[in-house]
């Protein structure tokens, strides 16, 4: 598991850089929690209930075998109980939605919109991932992440 932006795929990195700059400009600095993950860490996370998929975009993705996902927390929420996330967008601190909308504006898929539909998917507000230009066929694949 790592937090280095250099672990991100080259075609995803410009979106991430723009996202981070937009967050700063919006007065919403974010803290990066996770970029890449290896298979062993992912297996341990599943066993511990921290993740629930073997298809995580944090794992090495072809063709570069680098991460296509990023986990962030609005820095101001790090000291808040449960980081201000209480299960749904509507009941949680509005800064999560603000961060999610900035990620979407930069072309990413935001995990905060994933439905709580265990074991298939779970809302994951800190998670953002690369969205291929035409992903209509892969919606099922990417809707479950951890
Ligand atoms: Zn994630």
Backbone and ligand atoms as CSV (ligand in chain L), in Angstrom:
chain,resi,resn,atom,element,x,y,z
A,1,UNK,N,N,0.850,-1.199,0.000
A,1,UNK,CA,C,0.000,0.000,0.000
A,1,UNK,C,C,0.881,1.243,0.000
A,2,UNK,N,N,0.529,2.224,-0.818
A,2,UNK,CA,C,1.347,3.424,-0.879
A,2,UNK,C,C,0.512,4.667,-1.051
A,3,UNK,N,N,1.145,5.799,-0.898
A,3,UNK,CA,C,0.465,7.087,-1.038
A,3,UNK,C,C,1.122,7.947,-2.108
A,4,UNK,N,N,2.006,7.352,-2.889
A,4,UNK,CA,C,2.768,8.132,-3.860
A,4,UNK,C,C,1.972,8.357,-5.137
A,5,UNK,N,N,1.926,9.606,-5.595
A,5,UNK,CA,C,1.249,9.901,-6.853
A,5,UNK,C,C,1.975,9.250,-8.031
A,6,UNK,N,N,3.246,8.968,-7.854
A,6,UNK,CA,C,4.002,8.327,-8.935
A,6,UNK,C,C,3.528,6.897,-9.184
A,7,UNK,N,N,2.731,6.348,-8.261
A,7,UNK,CA,C,2.194,4.994,-8.451
A,7,UNK,C,C,0.974,4.980,-9.363
A,8,UNK,N,N,0.500,6.174,-9.743
A,8,UNK,CA,C,-0.708,6.250,-10.573
A,8,UNK,C,C,-0.360,6.133,-12.061
A,9,UNK,N,N,-1.298,5.569,-12.817
A,9,UNK,CA,C,-1.115,5.440,-14.258
A,9,UNK,C,C,-0.951,6.822,-14.879
A,10,UNK,N,N,-0.113,6.905,-15.916
A,10,UNK,CA,C,0.233,8.205,-16.508
A,10,UNK,C,C,-0.989,8.919,-17.085
A,11,UNK,N,N,-1.983,8.155,-17.589
A,11,UNK,CA,C,-3.176,8.759,-18.183
A,11,UNK,C,C,-4.179,9.199,-17.121
A,12,UNK,N,N,-3.992,8.774,-15.869
A,12,UNK,CA,C,-4.868,9.161,-14.762
A,12,UNK,C,C,-4.288,10.357,-14.004
A,13,UNK,N,N,-2.982,10.445,-13.987
A,13,UNK,CA,C,-2.277,11.455,-13.198
A,13,UNK,C,C,-2.716,12.900,-13.505
A,14,UNK,N,N,-2.896,13.288,-14.792
A,14,UNK,CA,C,-3.321,14.679,-15.044
A,14,UNK,C,C,-4.661,15.015,-14.390
A,15,UNK,N,N,-5.588,14.061,-14.369
A,15,UNK,CA,C,-6.877,14.287,-13.703
A,15,UNK,C,C,-6.663,14.492,-12.208
A,16,UNK,N,N,-5.767,13.693,-11.635
A,16,UNK,CA,C,-5.507,13.782,-10.199
A,16,UNK,C,C,-4.852,15.119,-9.859
A,17,UNK,N,N,-3.882,15.525,-10.654
A,17,UNK,CA,C,-3.218,16.803,-10.397
A,17,UNK,C,C,-4.212,17.963,-10.478
A,18,UNK,N,N,-5.090,17.914,-11.480
A,18,UNK,CA,C,-6.094,18.959,-11.638
A,18,UNK,C,C,-7.089,18.933,-10.481
A,19,UNK,N,N,-7.489,17.733,-10.075
A,19,UNK,CA,C,-8.400,17.569,-8.933
A,19,UNK,C,C,-7.805,18.177,-7.664
A,20,UNK,N,N,-6.538,17.855,-7.388
A,20,UNK,CA,C,-5.893,18.366,-6.170
A,20,UNK,C,C,-5.786,19.895,-6.210
A,21,UNK,N,N,-5.478,20.438,-7.386
A,21,UNK,CA,C,-5.380,21.896,-7.521
A,21,UNK,C,C,-6.749,22.539,-7.328
A,22,UNK,N,N,-7.799,21.916,-7.891
A,22,UNK,CA,C,-9.152,22.456,-7.748
A,22,UNK,C,C,-9.618,22.422,-6.292
A,23,UNK,N,N,-9.254,21.361,-5.582
A,23,UNK,CA,C,-9.625,21.271,-4.165
A,23,UNK,C,C,-8.969,22.408,-3.375
A,24,UNK,N,N,-7.697,22.629,-3.633
A,24,UNK,CA,C,-6.985,23.721,-2.965
A,24,UNK,C,C,-7.663,25.060,-3.259
A,25,UNK,N,N,-7.979,25.254,-4.544
A,25,UNK,CA,C,-8.577,26.525,-4.964
A,25,UNK,C,C,-9.944,26.720,-4.334
A,26,UNK,N,N,-10.642,25.620,-4.047
A,26,UNK,CA,C,-11.981,25.693,-3.448
A,26,UNK,C,C,-11.915,25.819,-1.927
A,27,UNK,N,N,-10.700,25.885,-1.377
A,27,UNK,CA,C,-10.559,25.966,0.073
A,27,UNK,C,C,-10.851,24.648,0.757
A,28,UNK,N,N,-10.648,23.558,0.028
A,28,UNK,CA,C,-10.933,22.216,0.540
A,28,UNK,C,C,-9.694,21.321,0.364
A,29,UNK,N,N,-8.615,21.621,1.067
A,29,UNK,CA,C,-7.434,20.768,0.913
A,29,UNK,C,C,-7.741,19.333,1.332
A,30,UNK,N,N,-7.162,18.380,0.608
A,30,UNK,CA,C,-7.425,16.973,0.901
A,30,UNK,C,C,-6.119,16.263,1.246
A,31,UNK,N,N,-6.250,15.190,1.998
A,31,UNK,CA,C,-5.114,14.360,2.384
A,31,UNK,C,C,-5.210,13.032,1.636
A,32,UNK,N,N,-4.142,12.658,0.977
A,32,UNK,CA,C,-4.122,11.392,0.233
A,32,UNK,C,C,-3.882,10.244,1.205
A,33,UNK,N,N,-4.777,9.275,1.165
A,33,UNK,CA,C,-4.678,8.122,2.061
A,33,UNK,C,C,-4.076,6.907,1.379
A,34,UNK,N,N,-4.309,6.771,0.084
A,34,UNK,CA,C,-3.925,5.526,-0.579
A,34,UNK,C,C,-3.888,5.738,-2.092
A,35,UNK,N,N,-2.887,5.204,-2.729
A,35,UNK,CA,C,-2.889,5.181,-4.194
A,35,UNK,C,C,-2.838,3.727,-4.664
A,36,UNK,N,N,-1.672,3.115,-4.559
A,36,UNK,CA,C,-1.587,1.745,-5.054
A,36,UNK,C,C,-1.622,0.723,-3.916
A,37,UNK,N,N,-1.877,-0.512,-4.312
A,37,UNK,CA,C,-1.993,-1.620,-3.391
A,37,UNK,C,C,-1.426,-2.851,-4.085
A,38,UNK,N,N,-0.819,-3.747,-3.338
A,38,UNK,CA,C,-0.404,-5.002,-3.972
A,38,UNK,C,C,-1.411,-6.098,-3.616
A,39,UNK,N,N,-1.280,-7.222,-4.281
A,39,UNK,CA,C,-2.262,-8.304,-4.114
A,39,UNK,C,C,-2.327,-8.778,-2.661
A,40,UNK,N,N,-1.192,-8.854,-1.993
A,40,UNK,CA,C,-1.177,-9.351,-0.622
A,40,UNK,C,C,-1.922,-8.396,0.309
A,41,UNK,N,N,-1.701,-7.089,0.118
A,41,UNK,CA,C,-2.399,-6.105,0.949
A,41,UNK,C,C,-3.890,-6.167,0.692
A,42,UNK,N,N,-4.268,-6.307,-0.591
A,42,UNK,CA,C,-5.681,-6.375,-0.927
A,42,UNK,C,C,-6.330,-7.602,-0.274
A,43,UNK,N,N,-5.650,-8.739,-0.317
A,43,UNK,CA,C,-6.191,-9.958,0.298
A,43,UNK,C,C,-6.378,-9.748,1.798
A,44,UNK,N,N,-5.420,-9.080,2.444
A,44,UNK,CA,C,-5.523,-8.821,3.882
A,44,UNK,C,C,-6.661,-7.853,4.176
A,45,UNK,N,N,-6.843,-6.863,3.296
A,45,UNK,CA,C,-7.916,-5.891,3.495
A,45,UNK,C,C,-9.288,-6.551,3.361
A,46,UNK,N,N,-9.412,-7.469,2.424
A,46,UNK,CA,C,-10.681,-8.186,2.266
A,46,UNK,C,C,-10.953,-9.026,3.515
A,47,UNK,N,N,-9.923,-9.718,3.982
A,47,UNK,CA,C,-10.078,-10.568,5.163
A,47,UNK,C,C,-10.485,-9.755,6.383
A,48,UNK,N,N,-10.002,-8.517,6.450
A,48,UNK,CA,C,-10.285,-7.666,7.610
A,48,UNK,C,C,-11.551,-6.837,7.433
A,49,UNK,N,N,-12.206,-6.977,6.276
A,49,UNK,CA,C,-13.434,-6.227,6.046
A,49,UNK,C,C,-13.217,-4.798,5.605
A,50,UNK,N,N,-11.979,-4.437,5.306
A,50,UNK,CA,C,-11.715,-3.067,4.858
A,50,UNK,C,C,-11.948,-2.909,3.360
A,51,UNK,N,N,-11.963,-4.001,2.656
A,51,UNK,CA,C,-12.254,-3.959,1.243
A,51,UNK,C,C,-13.108,-5.171,0.906
A,52,UNK,N,N,-13.731,-5.144,-0.261
A,52,UNK,CA,C,-14.695,-6.203,-0.555
A,52,UNK,C,C,-14.677,-6.576,-2.035
A,53,UNK,N,N,-13.533,-6.370,-2.651
A,53,UNK,CA,C,-13.457,-6.739,-4.052
A,53,UNK,C,C,-12.071,-7.244,-4.403
A,54,UNK,N,N,-12.025,-8.149,-5.338
A,54,UNK,CA,C,-10.737,-8.582,-5.868
A,54,UNK,C,C,-10.413,-7.831,-7.149
A,55,UNK,N,N,-11.279,-6.872,-7.522
A,55,UNK,CA,C,-11.082,-6.116,-8.762
A,55,UNK,C,C,-10.715,-4.657,-8.503
A,56,UNK,N,N,-10.116,-4.388,-7.352
A,56,UNK,CA,C,-9.805,-3.008,-7.002
A,56,UNK,C,C,-8.929,-2.327,-8.043
A,57,UNK,N,N,-9.293,-1.089,-8.378
A,57,UNK,CA,C,-8.483,-0.302,-9.317
A,57,UNK,C,C,-7.189,0.191,-8.673
A,58,UNK,N,N,-7.041,-0.048,-7.362
A,58,UNK,CA,C,-5.769,0.274,-6.718
A,58,UNK,C,C,-4.698,-0.761,-7.079
A,59,UNK,N,N,-5.138,-1.927,-7.501
A,59,UNK,CA,C,-4.192,-2.974,-7.889
A,59,UNK,C,C,-3.582,-2.613,-9.244
A,60,UNK,N,N,-2.436,-3.167,-9.558
A,60,UNK,CA,C,-1.804,-2.857,-10.855
A,60,UNK,C,C,-2.760,-3.111,-12.019
A,61,UNK,N,N,-2.974,-2.065,-12.854
A,61,UNK,CA,C,-3.909,-2.151,-13.972
A,61,UNK,C,C,-3.147,-2.108,-15.293
A,62,UNK,N,N,-3.503,-2.983,-16.229
A,62,UNK,CA,C,-2.878,-2.896,-17.551
A,62,UNK,C,C,-3.310,-1.610,-18.232
A,63,UNK,N,N,-2.557,-1.038,-19.169
A,63,UNK,CA,C,-1.311,-1.625,-19.696
A,63,UNK,C,C,-0.059,-1.255,-18.904
A,64,UNK,N,N,-0.141,-0.270,-18.028
A,64,UNK,CA,C,1.077,0.191,-17.350
A,64,UNK,C,C,1.347,-0.580,-16.064
A,65,UNK,N,N,0.349,-1.347,-15.622
A,65,UNK,CA,C,0.439,-2.054,-14.348
A,65,UNK,C,C,0.665,-1.084,-13.191
A,66,UNK,N,N,-0.084,0.034,-13.268
A,66,UNK,CA,C,-0.066,1.010,-12.186
A,66,UNK,C,C,-1.487,1.247,-11.697
A,67,UNK,N,N,-1.627,1.967,-10.603
A,67,UNK,CA,C,-2.930,2.193,-9.986
A,67,UNK,C,C,-3.782,3.173,-10.795
A,68,UNK,N,N,-5.089,2.888,-10.855
A,68,UNK,CA,C,-6.052,3.815,-11.474
A,68,UNK,C,C,-7.011,4.361,-10.420
A,69,UNK,N,N,-6.588,4.368,-9.159
A,69,UNK,CA,C,-7.486,4.835,-8.104
A,69,UNK,C,C,-6.724,5.587,-7.020
A,70,UNK,N,N,-7.487,6.409,-6.318
A,70,UNK,CA,C,-6.932,7.311,-5.317
A,70,UNK,C,C,-7.945,7.418,-4.173
A,71,UNK,N,N,-7.454,7.355,-2.943
A,71,UNK,CA,C,-8.316,7.589,-1.788
A,71,UNK,C,C,-7.883,8.873,-1.106
A,72,UNK,N,N,-8.848,9.785,-0.892
A,72,UNK,CA,C,-8.558,11.062,-0.245
A,72,UNK,C,C,-9.596,11.362,0.822
A,73,UNK,N,N,-9.188,12.176,1.789
A,73,UNK,CA,C,-10.101,12.668,2.821
A,73,UNK,C,C,-9.932,14.181,2.890
A,74,UNK,N,N,-11.055,14.929,2.914
A,74,UNK,CA,C,-10.916,16.364,3.169
A,74,UNK,C,C,-10.139,16.551,4.475
A,75,UNK,N,N,-9.028,17.263,4.407
A,75,UNK,CA,C,-8.122,17.344,5.551
A,75,UNK,C,C,-8.835,17.845,6.808
A,76,UNK,N,N,-9.780,18.751,6.624
A,76,UNK,CA,C,-10.497,19.311,7.770
A,76,UNK,C,C,-11.334,18.263,8.496
A,77,UNK,N,N,-11.611,17.129,7.827
A,77,UNK,CA,C,-12.464,16.105,8.437
A,77,UNK,C,C,-11.670,15.013,9.153
A,78,UNK,N,N,-10.352,15.059,9.051
A,78,UNK,CA,C,-9.541,14.003,9.661
A,78,UNK,C,C,-9.735,13.939,11.177
A,79,UNK,N,N,-10.076,15.078,11.780
A,79,UNK,CA,C,-10.232,15.103,13.241
A,79,UNK,C,C,-11.681,14.910,13.663
A,80,UNK,N,N,-12.570,14.721,12.687
A,80,UNK,CA,C,-13.995,14.549,12.989
A,80,UNK,C,C,-14.302,13.064,13.158
A,81,UNK,N,N,-15.220,12.758,14.056
A,81,UNK,CA,C,-15.634,11.378,14.284
A,81,UNK,C,C,-16.119,10.755,12.966
A,82,UNK,N,N,-15.656,9.552,12.674
A,82,UNK,CA,C,-15.990,8.852,11.420
A,82,UNK,C,C,-15.678,9.687,10.183
A,83,UNK,N,N,-14.784,10.665,10.379
A,83,UNK,CA,C,-14.399,11.562,9.286
A,83,UNK,C,C,-15.623,12.230,8.659
A,84,UNK,N,N,-16.690,12.367,9.422
A,84,UNK,CA,C,-17.873,13.080,8.922
A,84,UNK,C,C,-18.688,12.320,7.899
A,85,UNK,N,N,-18.394,11.037,7.704
A,85,UNK,CA,C,-19.181,10.239,6.747
A,85,UNK,C,C,-20.084,9.290,7.530
A,86,UNK,N,N,-21.406,9.403,7.300
A,86,UNK,CA,C,-22.361,8.619,8.076
A,86,UNK,C,C,-23.215,7.723,7.182
A,87,UNK,N,N,-22.635,7.257,6.103
A,87,UNK,CA,C,-23.287,6.216,5.299
A,87,UNK,C,C,-23.875,6.679,3.979
A,88,UNK,N,N,-24.376,7.899,3.957
A,88,UNK,CA,C,-24.939,8.401,2.701
A,88,UNK,C,C,-24.502,9.852,2.490
A,89,UNK,N,N,-24.578,10.279,1.242
A,89,UNK,CA,C,-24.208,11.656,0.912
A,89,UNK,C,C,-25.080,12.627,1.708
A,90,UNK,N,N,-26.378,12.322,1.780
A,90,UNK,CA,C,-27.342,13.248,2.383
A,90,UNK,C,C,-27.102,13.446,3.875
A,91,UNK,N,N,-26.640,12.392,4.563
A,91,UNK,CA,C,-26.505,12.474,6.024
A,91,UNK,C,C,-25.090,12.833,6.462
A,92,UNK,N,N,-24.206,13.048,5.511
A,92,UNK,CA,C,-22.803,13.239,5.863
A,92,UNK,C,C,-22.367,14.694,5.707
A,93,UNK,N,N,-21.174,14.961,6.194
A,93,UNK,CA,C,-20.629,16.303,6.071
A,93,UNK,C,C,-20.589,16.699,4.583
A,94,UNK,N,N,-21.084,17.900,4.251
A,94,UNK,CA,C,-21.180,18.300,2.837
A,94,UNK,C,C,-19.836,18.395,2.124
A,95,UNK,N,N,-18.756,18.413,2.889
A,95,UNK,CA,C,-17.453,18.493,2.234
A,95,UNK,C,C,-17.112,17.224,1.451
A,96,UNK,N,N,-17.745,16.100,1.821
A,96,UNK,CA,C,-17.540,14.879,1.023
A,96,UNK,C,C,-18.118,15.061,-0.381
A,97,UNK,N,N,-19.348,15.580,-0.440
A,97,UNK,CA,C,-19.967,15.793,-1.757
A,97,UNK,C,C,-19.188,16.831,-2.550
A,98,UNK,N,N,-18.727,17.856,-1.852
A,98,UNK,CA,C,-17.945,18.890,-2.531
A,98,UNK,C,C,-16.698,18.271,-3.167
A,99,UNK,N,N,-16.002,17.424,-2.409
A,99,UNK,CA,C,-14.814,16.772,-2.953
A,99,UNK,C,C,-15.199,15.844,-4.105
A,100,UNK,N,N,-16.297,15.101,-3.939
A,100,UNK,CA,C,-16.723,14.171,-4.985
A,100,UNK,C,C,-17.067,14.888,-6.270
A,101,UNK,N,N,-17.745,16.024,-6.145
A,101,UNK,CA,C,-18.121,16.763,-7.351
A,101,UNK,C,C,-16.890,17.331,-8.060
A,102,UNK,N,N,-15.887,17.706,-7.286
A,102,UNK,CA,C,-14.650,18.181,-7.920
A,102,UNK,C,C,-13.978,17.029,-8.674
A,103,UNK,N,N,-14.014,15.841,-8.105
A,103,UNK,CA,C,-13.412,14.694,-8.809
A,103,UNK,C,C,-14.183,14.382,-10.090
A,104,UNK,N,N,-15.499,14.470,-10.015
A,104,UNK,CA,C,-16.320,14.185,-11.205
A,104,UNK,C,C,-16.098,15.239,-12.287
A,105,UNK,N,N,-15.950,16.471,-11.855
A,105,UNK,CA,C,-15.680,17.545,-12.812
A,105,UNK,C,C,-14.380,17.281,-13.575
A,106,UNK,N,N,-13.465,16.579,-12.922
A,106,UNK,CA,C,-12.201,16.248,-13.561
A,106,UNK,C,C,-12.236,14.887,-14.263
A,107,UNK,N,N,-13.441,14.354,-14.450
A,107,UNK,CA,C,-13.595,13.152,-15.267
A,107,UNK,C,C,-13.464,11.836,-14.536
A,108,UNK,N,N,-13.400,11.882,-13.206
A,108,UNK,CA,C,-13.241,10.637,-12.453
A,108,UNK,C,C,-14.591,10.063,-12.047
A,109,UNK,N,N,-14.555,8.795,-11.675
A,109,UNK,CA,C,-15.715,8.173,-11.049
A,109,UNK,C,C,-15.538,8.278,-9.537
A,110,UNK,N,N,-16.586,8.738,-8.848
A,110,UNK,CA,C,-16.510,8.935,-7.392
A,110,UNK,C,C,-17.264,7.821,-6.666
A,111,UNK,N,N,-16.576,7.163,-5.733
A,111,UNK,CA,C,-17.162,6.045,-4.989
A,111,UNK,C,C,-18.269,6.443,-4.029
A,112,UNK,N,N,-18.395,7.725,-3.749
A,112,UNK,CA,C,-19.473,8.173,-2.863
A,112,UNK,C,C,-20.854,7.938,-3.458
A,113,UNK,N,N,-20.938,7.776,-4.783
A,113,UNK,CA,C,-22.229,7.532,-5.426
A,113,UNK,C,C,-22.559,6.050,-5.554
A,114,UNK,N,N,-21.620,5.185,-5.191
A,114,UNK,CA,C,-21.917,3.758,-5.285
A,114,UNK,C,C,-22.965,3.392,-4.241
A,115,UNK,N,N,-23.946,2.566,-4.615
A,115,UNK,CA,C,-25.001,2.205,-3.667
A,115,UNK,C,C,-24.502,1.240,-2.589
A,116,UNK,N,N,-25.106,1.326,-1.426
A,116,UNK,CA,C,-24.843,0.338,-0.387
A,116,UNK,C,C,-25.665,-0.896,-0.719
A,117,UNK,N,N,-25.023,-1.845,-1.357
A,117,UNK,CA,C,-25.698,-3.022,-1.877
A,117,UNK,C,C,-24.797,-4.232,-1.629
A,118,UNK,N,N,-24.528,-4.487,-0.344
A,118,UNK,CA,C,-23.613,-5.568,0.033
A,118,UNK,C,C,-24.120,-6.900,-0.498
A,119,UNK,N,N,-23.255,-7.792,-0.916
A,119,UNK,CA,C,-21.805,-7.636,-0.936
A,119,UNK,C,C,-21.285,-7.065,-2.251
A,120,UNK,N,N,-22.177,-6.575,-3.112
A,120,UNK,CA,C,-21.753,-6.166,-4.451
A,120,UNK,C,C,-21.058,-4.808,-4.461
A,121,UNK,N,N,-21.550,-3.889,-3.681
A,121,UNK,CA,C,-20.911,-2.581,-3.657
A,121,UNK,C,C,-21.227,-1.885,-2.344
A,122,UNK,N,N,-20.478,-0.857,-2.081
A,122,UNK,CA,C,-20.659,-0.080,-0.860
A,122,UNK,C,C,-20.200,1.337,-1.163
A,123,UNK,N,N,-20.888,2.321,-0.617
A,123,UNK,CA,C,-20.442,3.693,-0.790
A,123,UNK,C,C,-19.024,3.828,-0.258
A,124,UNK,N,N,-18.203,4.545,-0.986
A,124,UNK,CA,C,-16.798,4.686,-0.615
A,124,UNK,C,C,-16.393,6.124,-0.938
A,125,UNK,N,N,-16.773,7.076,-0.065
A,125,UNK,CA,C,-16.673,8.499,-0.417
A,125,UNK,C,C,-15.257,8.994,-0.623
A,126,UNK,N,N,-14.275,8.292,-0.051
A,126,UNK,CA,C,-12.904,8.740,-0.231
A,126,UNK,C,C,-12.270,8.242,-1.515
A,127,UNK,N,N,-13.022,7.389,-2.223
A,127,UNK,CA,C,-12.439,6.701,-3.385
A,127,UNK,C,C,-12.783,7.395,-4.689
A,128,UNK,N,N,-11.754,7.605,-5.506
A,128,UNK,CA,C,-11.940,8.139,-6.852
A,128,UNK,C,C,-11.139,7.276,-7.801
A,129,UNK,N,N,-11.686,7.032,-8.967
A,129,UNK,CA,C,-10.939,6.201,-9.909
A,129,UNK,C,C,-11.090,6.665,-11.336
A,130,UNK,N,N,-10.147,6.211,-12.130
A,130,UNK,CA,C,-10.123,6.539,-13.547
A,130,UNK,C,C,-11.375,5.980,-14.221
A,131,UNK,N,N,-11.978,6.814,-15.049
A,131,UNK,CA,C,-13.151,6.399,-15.803
A,131,UNK,C,C,-12.766,6.372,-17.276
A,132,UNK,N,N,-12.733,5.185,-17.870
A,132,UNK,CA,C,-12.360,5.123,-19.285
A,132,UNK,C,C,-13.325,5.948,-20.122
A,133,UNK,N,N,-12.874,6.488,-21.246
A,133,UNK,CA,C,-13.730,7.340,-22.081
A,133,UNK,C,C,-15.070,6.688,-22.409
A,134,UNK,N,N,-15.089,5.388,-22.701
A,134,UNK,CA,C,-16.345,4.691,-22.943
A,134,UNK,C,C,-16.411,3.509,-21.993
A,135,UNK,N,N,-17.107,3.699,-20.865
A,135,UNK,CA,C,-17.136,2.630,-19.869
A,135,UNK,C,C,-18.525,2.033,-19.706
A,136,UNK,N,N,-19.371,2.213,-20.733
A,136,UNK,CA,C,-20.748,1.749,-20.585
A,136,UNK,C,C,-20.820,0.248,-20.337
A,137,UNK,N,N,-19.817,-0.488,-20.852
A,137,UNK,CA,C,-19.861,-1.941,-20.678
A,137,UNK,C,C,-19.231,-2.397,-19.365
A,138,UNK,N,N,-18.538,-1.494,-18.686
A,138,UNK,CA,C,-17.782,-1.940,-17.516
A,138,UNK,C,C,-18.374,-1.413,-16.213
A,139,UNK,N,N,-19.600,-0.927,-16.272
A,139,UNK,CA,C,-20.210,-0.357,-15.068
A,139,UNK,C,C,-20.245,-1.389,-13.930
A,140,UNK,N,N,-20.600,-2.628,-14.270
A,140,UNK,CA,C,-20.653,-3.665,-13.230
A,140,UNK,C,C,-19.297,-3.863,-12.578
A,141,UNK,N,N,-18.272,-3.909,-13.432
A,141,UNK,CA,C,-16.916,-4.139,-12.933
A,141,UNK,C,C,-16.485,-3.086,-11.932
A,142,UNK,N,N,-16.720,-1.824,-12.269
A,142,UNK,CA,C,-16.148,-0.763,-11.464
A,142,UNK,C,C,-17.038,-0.350,-10.300
A,143,UNK,N,N,-18.233,-0.933,-10.186
A,143,UNK,CA,C,-19.128,-0.468,-9.134
A,143,UNK,C,C,-18.805,-1.102,-7.784
A,144,UNK,N,N,-17.882,-2.057,-7.769
A,144,UNK,CA,C,-17.538,-2.675,-6.494
A,144,UNK,C,C,-16.062,-2.468,-6.227
A,145,UNK,N,N,-15.761,-1.732,-5.216
A,145,UNK,CA,C,-14.368,-1.438,-4.899
A,145,UNK,C,C,-14.220,-1.252,-3.415
A,146,UNK,N,N,-12.972,-1.228,-2.973
A,146,UNK,CA,C,-12.768,-1.052,-1.548
A,146,UNK,C,C,-11.693,-0.128,-1.187
L,1,ZN,ZN,ZN,-10.101,3.249,-2.896
